[in-house]
Amino acid sequence: MSASSIFVLFFYFLLFDLSQDMATIRLNAWIWVFLLAIVSTVIPSFLISEAIHRISPLQTSIVGILGPVITIVLAVLILSEPFGIYQIFGISLVMLGVVLLSFRR
């Protein structure tokens, strides 16, 4: 993960002129970027590692599979996103996968 981040940053700095870009970004935006990186990337990585340690990798993957389903439900409830036949079909496929993995043991 660190190597890919360094790779992306290297090419970003190589391709874009940052002398003007960096001056126009406010400190508030940098704080949000930093928080997004920590809360959305670093903390979940550590939590997944701890979950694999405490419970089995299979159970951790089953919980991880439910993530998109929970995201869809929250998007419908909180953001009032449309919920149609394609979403129902997608959730059904994910739930079928979880059931198959659970009974496979």
C-alpha positions as CSV (number, residue, x, y, z in Angstrom):
1,M,0.0,0.0,0.0
2,S,2.8,2.4,0.8
3,A,4.7,1.6,-2.3
4,S,1.7,2.2,-4.5
5,S,1.0,5.5,-2.7
6,I,4.6,6.6,-3.3
7,F,4.4,5.6,-7.0
8,V,1.2,7.6,-7.5
9,L,2.6,10.7,-5.7
10,F,5.8,10.4,-7.8
11,F,4.0,10.5,-11.1
12,Y,1.6,13.2,-9.9
13,F,4.6,15.5,-9.0
14,L,6.3,14.5,-12.3
15,L,3.3,15.4,-14.5
16,F,1.8,18.5,-12.8
17,D,3.2,21.9,-11.9
18,L,2.7,22.1,-8.2
19,S,4.0,25.6,-7.6
20,Q,0.7,27.1,-8.5
21,D,-1.6,24.3,-7.3
22,M,-0.2,24.0,-3.8
23,A,-0.6,27.8,-3.1
24,T,-4.3,27.7,-4.0
25,I,-5.2,24.9,-1.6
26,R,-6.4,26.1,1.8
27,L,-5.3,24.6,5.1
28,N,-8.8,23.5,5.7
29,A,-8.7,21.3,2.6
30,W,-5.4,19.7,3.6
31,I,-6.9,18.8,7.0
32,W,-9.8,17.1,5.4
33,V,-7.5,15.2,3.0
34,F,-5.4,14.1,6.0
35,L,-8.5,13.0,8.0
36,L,-9.9,11.2,4.9
37,A,-6.6,9.3,4.5
38,I,-6.4,8.3,8.1
39,V,-10.1,7.4,8.7
40,S,-10.8,5.8,5.4
41,T,-7.5,3.9,4.8
42,V,-5.2,3.5,7.7
43,I,-7.7,2.7,10.5
44,P,-9.7,0.2,8.4
45,S,-6.4,-1.6,7.5
46,F,-5.5,-2.0,11.1
47,L,-9.0,-3.1,12.0
48,I,-9.0,-5.8,9.3
49,S,-5.7,-7.1,10.5
50,E,-7.0,-7.3,14.0
51,A,-10.2,-9.0,12.8
52,I,-8.2,-11.6,11.0
53,H,-6.2,-12.2,14.2
54,R,-9.2,-12.4,16.5
55,I,-11.6,-14.3,14.2
56,S,-10.8,-16.5,11.2
57,P,-10.0,-15.0,7.8
58,L,-13.1,-16.7,6.4
59,Q,-15.4,-14.9,8.9
60,T,-13.5,-11.6,8.3
61,S,-14.1,-12.0,4.5
62,I,-17.8,-12.7,5.1
63,V,-18.1,-9.5,7.1
64,G,-16.2,-7.6,4.4
65,I,-18.6,-8.9,1.7
66,L,-21.5,-7.4,3.6
67,G,-19.9,-3.9,3.3
68,P,-21.4,-3.0,-0.1
69,V,-24.8,-4.1,1.1
70,I,-24.6,-1.9,4.2
71,T,-23.4,1.0,2.0
72,I,-26.4,0.6,-0.3
73,V,-28.8,0.5,2.6
74,L,-27.3,3.6,4.2
75,A,-27.3,5.4,0.9
76,V,-31.0,4.8,0.5
77,L,-31.8,5.7,4.1
78,I,-29.5,8.7,4.6
79,L,-29.0,10.1,1.1
80,S,-32.4,9.1,-0.4
81,E,-30.7,7.4,-3.3
82,P,-33.0,5.5,-5.7
83,F,-33.5,1.8,-5.0
84,G,-34.6,-0.3,-7.9
85,I,-34.4,-3.7,-9.4
86,Y,-30.7,-3.6,-10.2
87,Q,-29.9,-2.8,-6.6
88,I,-32.1,-5.6,-5.4
89,F,-30.5,-8.0,-7.9
90,G,-27.0,-6.9,-6.7
91,I,-27.8,-7.3,-3.0
92,S,-29.3,-10.7,-3.7
93,L,-26.1,-11.9,-5.4
94,V,-24.0,-10.6,-2.5
95,M,-26.2,-12.3,0.0
96,L,-26.1,-15.5,-2.0
97,G,-22.4,-15.4,-1.9
98,V,-22.3,-14.9,1.8
99,V,-24.7,-17.8,2.4
100,L,-22.7,-20.1,0.1
101,L,-19.5,-19.2,2.0
102,S,-21.1,-19.7,5.3
103,F,-22.5,-23.2,4.5
104,R,-19.3,-24.2,2.8
105,R,-17.6,-24.7,6.1
